[in-house]
Amino acid sequence: MSYDKGFWSPGNLEKLEVLLEHSVLPKKGRLSANDKKRECHPEFIRARRKHSAVESDINALEANGLDKCPDKGIEGFERYVALAVVASNLKRLGKILLTRDRQ
C-alpha cells in the first residue's frame, strides 16, 4: 500500500506496521535517522516509484465521473468506483475503435 505524505502521522505509521508487511508512508519534512533508514529500504523505494501510476489512475477515474460519490456506505462507494472503471474502459475502447476506423 502506498500513501501520500499528507497521510503520515506517528499513529498511522504504527497502525500500518501492525497491519502490513511493507507500507509506503513517506514522512513530511525532515527525516529522523529511523525514518531515513525506512524510506531508503529498496522495497519502500520500489513501491514509492509505483505511486505515480496510482495517482494517474485516480485522476483518470475522476475525469470519468468519480470526483464526488453521491452513494452512501462502503457498498455504494465500491459500486460507484466499479462504474467509473467501466466508464474509463469504455472511453478507452471507443478511442481505439475510432483510431482503427480512421486508418
OpenMM code with the backbone's topology and positions (N, CA, C; nanometers):
from openmm import Vec3, app, unit

residues = "MET SER TYR ASP LYS GLY PHE TRP SER PRO GLY ASN LEU GLU LYS LEU GLU VAL LEU LEU GLU HIS SER VAL LEU PRO LYS LYS GLY ARG LEU SER ALA ASN ASP LYS LYS ARG GLU CYS HIS PRO GLU PHE ILE ARG ALA ARG ARG LYS HIS SER ALA VAL GLU SER ASP ILE ASN ALA LEU GLU ALA ASN GLY LEU ASP LYS CYS PRO ASP LYS GLY ILE GLU GLY PHE GLU ARG TYR VAL ALA LEU ALA VAL VAL ALA SER ASN LEU LYS ARG LEU GLY LYS ILE LEU LEU THR ARG ASP ARG GLN".split()
positions = [
    Vec3(0.0846, -0.1174, 0.0000),
    Vec3(0.0000, 0.0000, 0.0000),
    Vec3(0.0889, 0.1232, 0.0000),
    Vec3(0.0435, 0.2225, -0.0690),
    Vec3(0.1199, 0.3448, -0.0828),
    Vec3(0.0313, 0.4638, -0.0467),
    Vec3(0.0859, 0.5584, 0.0272),
    Vec3(0.0107, 0.6745, 0.0720),
    Vec3(0.0858, 0.8020, 0.0375),
    Vec3(0.0129, 0.9129, 0.0384),
    Vec3(0.0733, 1.0440, 0.0208),
    Vec3(0.1401, 1.0879, 0.1502),
    Vec3(0.2246, 1.1894, 0.1394),
    Vec3(0.2907, 1.2422, 0.2583),
    Vec3(0.1912, 1.3029, 0.3565),
    Vec3(0.0798, 1.3519, 0.3059),
    Vec3(-0.0205, 1.4131, 0.3918),
    Vec3(-0.0879, 1.3161, 0.4872),
    Vec3(-0.0778, 1.1879, 0.4617),
    Vec3(-0.1402, 1.0865, 0.5464),
    Vec3(-0.0520, 1.0492, 0.6647),
    Vec3(0.0752, 1.0911, 0.6618),
    Vec3(0.1704, 1.0488, 0.7640),
    Vec3(0.1380, 1.1069, 0.9002),
    Vec3(0.1402, 1.0228, 0.9998),
    Vec3(0.1381, 1.0603, 1.1413),
    Vec3(0.1964, 0.9414, 1.2164),
    Vec3(0.2488, 0.9649, 1.3361),
    Vec3(0.3041, 0.8516, 1.4117),
    Vec3(0.2012, 0.7418, 1.4354),
    Vec3(0.0770, 0.7800, 1.4634),
    Vec3(-0.0289, 0.6818, 1.4862),
    Vec3(-0.0596, 0.6000, 1.3626),
    Vec3(-0.0682, 0.6679, 1.2472),
    Vec3(-0.0952, 0.5970, 1.1219),
    Vec3(0.0173, 0.4996, 1.0890),
    Vec3(0.1400, 0.5420, 1.1128),
    Vec3(0.2544, 0.4553, 1.0848),
    Vec3(0.2503, 0.3303, 1.1722),
    Vec3(0.2204, 0.3474, 1.3014),
    Vec3(0.2118, 0.2320, 1.3914),
    Vec3(0.1023, 0.1348, 1.3478),
    Vec3(-0.0135, 0.1878, 1.3143),
    Vec3(-0.1255, 0.1021, 1.2723),
    Vec3(-0.0922, 0.0253, 1.1449),
    Vec3(-0.0298, 0.0937, 1.0484),
    Vec3(0.0048, 0.0276, 0.9224),
    Vec3(0.1124, -0.0787, 0.9416),
    Vec3(0.2079, -0.0526, 1.0292),
    Vec3(0.3130, -0.1516, 1.0532),
    Vec3(0.2571, -0.2791, 1.1160),
    Vec3(0.1490, -0.2672, 1.1921),
    Vec3(0.0838, -0.3844, 1.2503),
    Vec3(0.0072, -0.4613, 1.1425),
    Vec3(-0.0581, -0.3868, 1.0514),
    Vec3(-0.1443, -0.4495, 0.9508),
    Vec3(-0.0702, -0.5003, 0.8277),
    Vec3(0.0361, -0.4310, 0.7870),
    Vec3(0.1020, -0.4600, 0.6598),
    Vec3(0.2478, -0.4959, 0.6782),
    Vec3(0.2954, -0.5822, 0.5903),
    Vec3(0.4371, -0.6173, 0.5926),
    Vec3(0.5226, -0.5019, 0.5419),
    Vec3(0.4802, -0.4404, 0.4299),
    Vec3(0.5525, -0.3270, 0.3722),
    Vec3(0.4526, -0.2159, 0.3440),
    Vec3(0.4552, -0.1125, 0.4238),
    Vec3(0.3696, 0.0023, 0.3973),
    Vec3(0.4574, 0.1166, 0.3479),
    Vec3(0.4053, 0.1912, 0.2535),
    Vec3(0.4787, 0.3049, 0.1988),
    Vec3(0.4082, 0.4306, 0.2468),
    Vec3(0.4621, 0.4865, 0.3531),
    Vec3(0.4056, 0.6054, 0.4144),
    Vec3(0.5186, 0.7065, 0.4346),
    Vec3(0.5452, 0.7891, 0.3314),
    Vec3(0.6547, 0.8848, 0.3429),
    Vec3(0.6216, 0.9951, 0.4436),
    Vec3(0.7238, 1.0415, 0.5102),
    Vec3(0.7075, 1.1441, 0.6128),
    Vec3(0.7304, 1.2816, 0.5527),
    Vec3(0.6505, 1.3777, 0.5965),
    Vec3(0.6694, 1.5164, 0.5557),
    Vec3(0.7869, 1.5767, 0.6318),
    Vec3(0.8570, 1.6667, 0.5673),
    Vec3(0.9604, 1.7425, 0.6357),
    Vec3(1.0890, 1.6659, 0.6588),
    Vec3(1.1586, 1.7048, 0.7642),
    Vec3(1.2887, 1.6445, 0.7968),
    Vec3(1.2727, 1.5021, 0.8458),
    Vec3(1.3642, 1.4179, 0.8035),
    Vec3(1.3589, 1.2773, 0.8414),
    Vec3(1.4570, 1.2477, 0.9542),
    Vec3(1.4099, 1.1716, 1.0516),
    Vec3(1.4997, 1.1235, 1.1567),
    Vec3(1.5829, 1.0096, 1.0979),
    Vec3(1.6801, 0.9611, 1.1747),
    Vec3(1.7649, 0.8514, 1.1257),
    Vec3(1.6808, 0.7265, 1.0980),
    Vec3(1.5849, 0.6960, 1.1861),
    Vec3(1.4990, 0.5789, 1.1655),
    Vec3(1.4110, 0.5948, 1.0420),
    Vec3(1.3550, 0.7159, 1.0248),
    Vec3(1.2700, 0.7403, 0.9075),
    Vec3(1.3510, 0.7328, 0.7789),
    Vec3(1.4718, 0.7855, 0.7832),
    Vec3(1.5579, 0.7819, 0.6648),
    Vec3(1.5917, 0.6376, 0.6280),
    Vec3(1.6219, 0.5572, 0.7298),
    Vec3(1.6530, 0.4158, 0.7067),
    Vec3(1.5327, 0.3441, 0.6458),
    Vec3(1.4115, 0.3725, 0.6980),
    Vec3(1.2889, 0.3098, 0.6485),
    Vec3(1.2607, 0.3514, 0.5034),
    Vec3(1.2801, 0.4799, 0.4736),
    Vec3(1.2498, 0.5300, 0.3393),
    Vec3(1.3588, 0.4980, 0.2373),
    Vec3(1.4760, 0.4556, 0.2817),
    Vec3(1.5825, 0.4156, 0.1889),
    Vec3(1.5823, 0.2662, 0.1611),
    Vec3(1.4937, 0.1939, 0.2260),
    Vec3(1.4840, 0.0494, 0.2039),
    Vec3(1.4421, 0.0242, 0.0588),
    Vec3(1.5037, -0.0715, -0.0104),
    Vec3(1.4720, -0.0965, -0.1521),
    Vec3(1.3233, -0.1244, -0.1783),
    Vec3(1.2568, -0.1967, -0.0879),
    Vec3(1.1136, -0.2251, -0.1057),
    Vec3(1.0305, -0.0970, -0.0990),
    Vec3(1.0672, -0.0071, -0.0089),
    Vec3(0.9990, 0.1219, 0.0036),
    Vec3(1.0158, 0.2028, -0.1252),
    Vec3(1.1383, 0.2085, -0.1753),
    Vec3(1.1677, 0.2860, -0.2957),
    Vec3(1.0936, 0.2283, -0.4161),
    Vec3(1.0931, 0.0968, -0.4293),
    Vec3(1.0256, 0.0314, -0.5418),
    Vec3(0.8759, 0.0621, -0.5401),
    Vec3(0.8149, 0.0506, -0.4232),
    Vec3(0.6710, 0.0768, -0.4123),
    Vec3(0.6412, 0.2252, -0.4309),
    Vec3(0.7284, 0.3114, -0.3827),
    Vec3(0.7070, 0.4559, -0.3958),
    Vec3(0.7105, 0.4986, -0.5422),
    Vec3(0.7939, 0.4347, -0.6206),
    Vec3(0.8010, 0.4678, -0.7637),
    Vec3(0.6728, 0.4299, -0.8370),
    Vec3(0.6024, 0.3315, -0.7860),
    Vec3(0.4759, 0.2902, -0.8478),
    Vec3(0.3607, 0.3813, -0.8074),
    Vec3(0.3813, 0.4650, -0.7081),
    Vec3(0.2747, 0.5500, -0.6564),
    Vec3(0.2223, 0.6475, -0.7620),
    Vec3(0.3093, 0.6961, -0.8489),
    Vec3(0.2643, 0.7909, -0.9512),
    Vec3(0.1643, 0.7268, -1.0463),
    Vec3(0.1780, 0.5970, -1.0723),
    Vec3(0.0805, 0.5275, -1.1568),
    Vec3(-0.0548, 0.5229, -1.0886),
    Vec3(-0.0542, 0.5061, -0.9569),
    Vec3(-0.1797, 0.5059, -0.8818),
    Vec3(-0.2455, 0.6425, -0.8923),
    Vec3(-0.1675, 0.7483, -0.8758),
    Vec3(-0.2211, 0.8836, -0.8867),
    Vec3(-0.2785, 0.9088, -1.0265),
    Vec3(-0.2123, 0.8575, -1.1285),
    Vec3(-0.2603, 0.8721, -1.2650),
    Vec3(-0.3949, 0.8018, -1.2836),
    Vec3(-0.4070, 0.6818, -1.2283),
    Vec3(-0.5330, 0.6086, -1.2376),
    Vec3(-0.6455, 0.6792, -1.1623),
    Vec3(-0.6136, 0.7363, -1.0466),
    Vec3(-0.7135, 0.8114, -0.9709),
    Vec3(-0.7605, 0.9316, -1.0517),
    Vec3(-0.6674, 1.0010, -1.1165),
    Vec3(-0.7037, 1.1154, -1.1996),
    Vec3(-0.7941, 1.0731, -1.3151),
    Vec3(-0.7641, 0.9585, -1.3769),
    Vec3(-0.8474, 0.9093, -1.4874),
    Vec3(-0.9888, 0.8776, -1.4384),
    Vec3(-0.9999, 0.8203, -1.3198),
    Vec3(-1.1327, 0.7916, -1.2650),
    Vec3(-1.2086, 0.9203, -1.2342),
    Vec3(-1.1388, 1.0203, -1.1821),
    Vec3(-1.2037, 1.1479, -1.1543),
    Vec3(-1.2542, 1.2120, -1.2828),
    Vec3(-1.1798, 1.1961, -1.3916),
    Vec3(-1.2205, 1.2516, -1.5209),
    Vec3(-1.3419, 1.1786, -1.5781),
    Vec3(-1.3693, 1.0588, -1.5279),
    Vec3(-1.4833, 0.9815, -1.5754),
    Vec3(-1.5974, 0.9783, -1.4734),
    Vec3(-1.6064, 1.0820, -1.3902),
    Vec3(-1.7210, 1.0966, -1.3035),
    Vec3(-1.7033, 1.0575, -1.1590),
    Vec3(-1.5859, 1.0176, -1.1174),
    Vec3(-1.5681, 0.9740, -0.9787),
    Vec3(-1.5072, 1.0840, -0.8922),
    Vec3(-1.5382, 1.2096, -0.9215),
    Vec3(-1.4844, 1.3155, -0.8382),
    Vec3(-1.5649, 1.3304, -0.7092),
    Vec3(-1.6945, 1.3002, -0.7136),
    Vec3(-1.7782, 1.3019, -0.5928),
    Vec3(-1.8694, 1.1807, -0.5973),
    Vec3(-1.8788, 1.1111, -0.4881),
    Vec3(-1.9594, 0.9895, -0.4803),
    Vec3(-2.0885, 1.0200, -0.4043),
    Vec3(-2.2031, 1.0232, -0.4733),
    Vec3(-2.3286, 1.0527, -0.4043),
    Vec3(-2.3853, 0.9332, -0.3274),
    Vec3(-2.3340, 0.8140, -0.3528),
    Vec3(-2.3847, 0.6946, -0.2851),
    Vec3(-2.3352, 0.6910, -0.1406),
    Vec3(-2.4112, 0.6254, -0.0558),
    Vec3(-2.3771, 0.6176, 0.0869),
    Vec3(-2.3236, 0.4791, 0.1213),
    Vec3(-2.2300, 0.4729, 0.2144),
    Vec3(-2.1774, 0.3465, 0.2629),
    Vec3(-2.0689, 0.2890, 0.1738),
    Vec3(-2.0027, 0.1865, 0.2262),
    Vec3(-1.8913, 0.1241, 0.1527),
    Vec3(-1.9409, 0.0517, 0.0286),
    Vec3(-2.0576, -0.0123, 0.0345),
    Vec3(-2.1109, -0.0826, -0.0830),
    Vec3(-2.1421, 0.0150, -0.1953),
    Vec3(-2.1997, 0.1292, -0.1613),
    Vec3(-2.2278, 0.2304, -0.2626),
    Vec3(-2.1002, 0.2858, -0.3236),
    Vec3(-1.9998, 0.3066, -0.2393),
    Vec3(-1.8716, 0.3564, -0.2887),
    Vec3(-1.8071, 0.2557, -0.3824),
    Vec3(-1.8075, 0.1273, -0.3431),
    Vec3(-1.7488, 0.0233, -0.4284),
    Vec3(-1.8217, 0.0139, -0.5616),
    Vec3(-1.9536, 0.0239, -0.5592),
    Vec3(-2.0317, 0.0207, -0.6827),
    Vec3(-1.9960, 0.1405, -0.7710),
    Vec3(-1.9835, 0.2570, -0.7098),
    Vec3(-1.9532, 0.3788, -0.7836),
    Vec3(-1.8144, 0.3716, -0.8471),
    Vec3(-1.7180, 0.3183, -0.7739),
    Vec3(-1.5824, 0.3019, -0.8280),
    Vec3(-1.5848, 0.2038, -0.9447),
    Vec3(-1.6579, 0.0932, -0.9292),
    Vec3(-1.6665, -0.0058, -1.0372),
    Vec3(-1.7261, 0.0567, -1.1630),
    Vec3(-1.8295, 0.1372, -1.1474),
    Vec3(-1.8904, 0.2028, -1.2634),
    Vec3(-1.7952, 0.3030, -1.3281),
    Vec3(-1.7168, 0.3724, -1.2473),
    Vec3(-1.6199, 0.4665, -1.3032),
    Vec3(-1.5114, 0.3926, -1.3808),
    Vec3(-1.4700, 0.2751, -1.3326),
    Vec3(-1.3707, 0.1943, -1.4042),
    Vec3(-1.4287, 0.1470, -1.5368),
    Vec3(-1.5532, 0.1023, -1.5356),
    Vec3(-1.6188, 0.0596, -1.6601),
    Vec3(-1.6268, 0.1771, -1.7577),
    Vec3(-1.6652, 0.2964, -1.7087),
    Vec3(-1.6742, 0.4139, -1.7951),
    Vec3(-1.5382, 0.4478, -1.8555),
    Vec3(-1.4335, 0.4395, -1.7753),
    Vec3(-1.2989, 0.4681, -1.8236),
    Vec3(-1.2578, 0.3680, -1.9319),
    Vec3(-1.2872, 0.2402, -1.9090),
    Vec3(-1.2519, 0.1374, -2.0073),
    Vec3(-1.3312, 0.1535, -2.1363),
    Vec3(-1.4590, 0.1883, -2.1260),
    Vec3(-1.5402, 0.2115, -2.2470),
    Vec3(-1.4865, 0.3301, -2.3263),
    Vec3(-1.4470, 0.4334, -2.2560),
    Vec3(-1.3898, 0.5505, -2.3229),
    Vec3(-1.2614, 0.5128, -2.3961),
    Vec3(-1.1786, 0.4347, -2.3305),
    Vec3(-1.0521, 0.3902, -2.3909),
    Vec3(-1.0787, 0.3029, -2.5138),
    Vec3(-1.1730, 0.2080, -2.5016),
    Vec3(-1.2077, 0.1216, -2.6159),
    Vec3(-1.2636, 0.2034, -2.7318),
    Vec3(-1.3455, 0.3038, -2.7007),
    Vec3(-1.4000, 0.3902, -2.8051),
    Vec3(-1.2909, 0.4625, -2.8820),
    Vec3(-1.1908, 0.5117, -2.8113),
    Vec3(-1.0789, 0.5793, -2.8782),
    Vec3(-1.0023, 0.4835, -2.9686),
    Vec3(-0.9839, 0.3604, -2.9220),
    Vec3(-0.9138, 0.2599, -3.0034),
    Vec3(-0.9928, 0.2301, -3.1299),
    Vec3(-1.1242, 0.2136, -3.1174),
    Vec3(-1.2081, 0.1839, -3.2347),
    Vec3(-1.2115, 0.3007, -3.3320),
    Vec3(-1.2198, 0.4225, -3.2818),
    Vec3(-1.2184, 0.5396, -3.3705),
    Vec3(-1.0863, 0.5503, -3.4469),
    Vec3(-0.9763, 0.5258, -3.3779),
    Vec3(-0.8457, 0.5285, -3.4437),
    Vec3(-0.8367, 0.4234, -3.5504),
    Vec3(-0.8860, 0.3039, -3.5200),
    Vec3(-0.8838, 0.1939, -3.6171),
    Vec3(-0.9692, 0.2271, -3.7399),
    Vec3(-1.0859, 0.2848, -3.7174),
    Vec3(-1.1750, 0.3190, -3.8292),
    Vec3(-1.1146, 0.4288, -3.9175),
    Vec3(-1.0439, 0.5224, -3.8570),
    Vec3(-0.9819, 0.6306, -3.9338),
    Vec3(-0.8691, 0.5797, -4.0241),
    Vec3(-0.8020, 0.4727, -3.9775),
    Vec3(-0.6919, 0.4202, -4.0560),
    Vec3(-0.7461, 0.3399, -4.1706),
] * unit.nanometer
topology = app.Topology()
chain = topology.addChain("A")
for resn in residues:
    res = topology.addResidue(resn, chain)
    for name in ("N", "CA", "C"):
        topology.addAtom(name, app.Element.getBySymbol(name[0]), res)
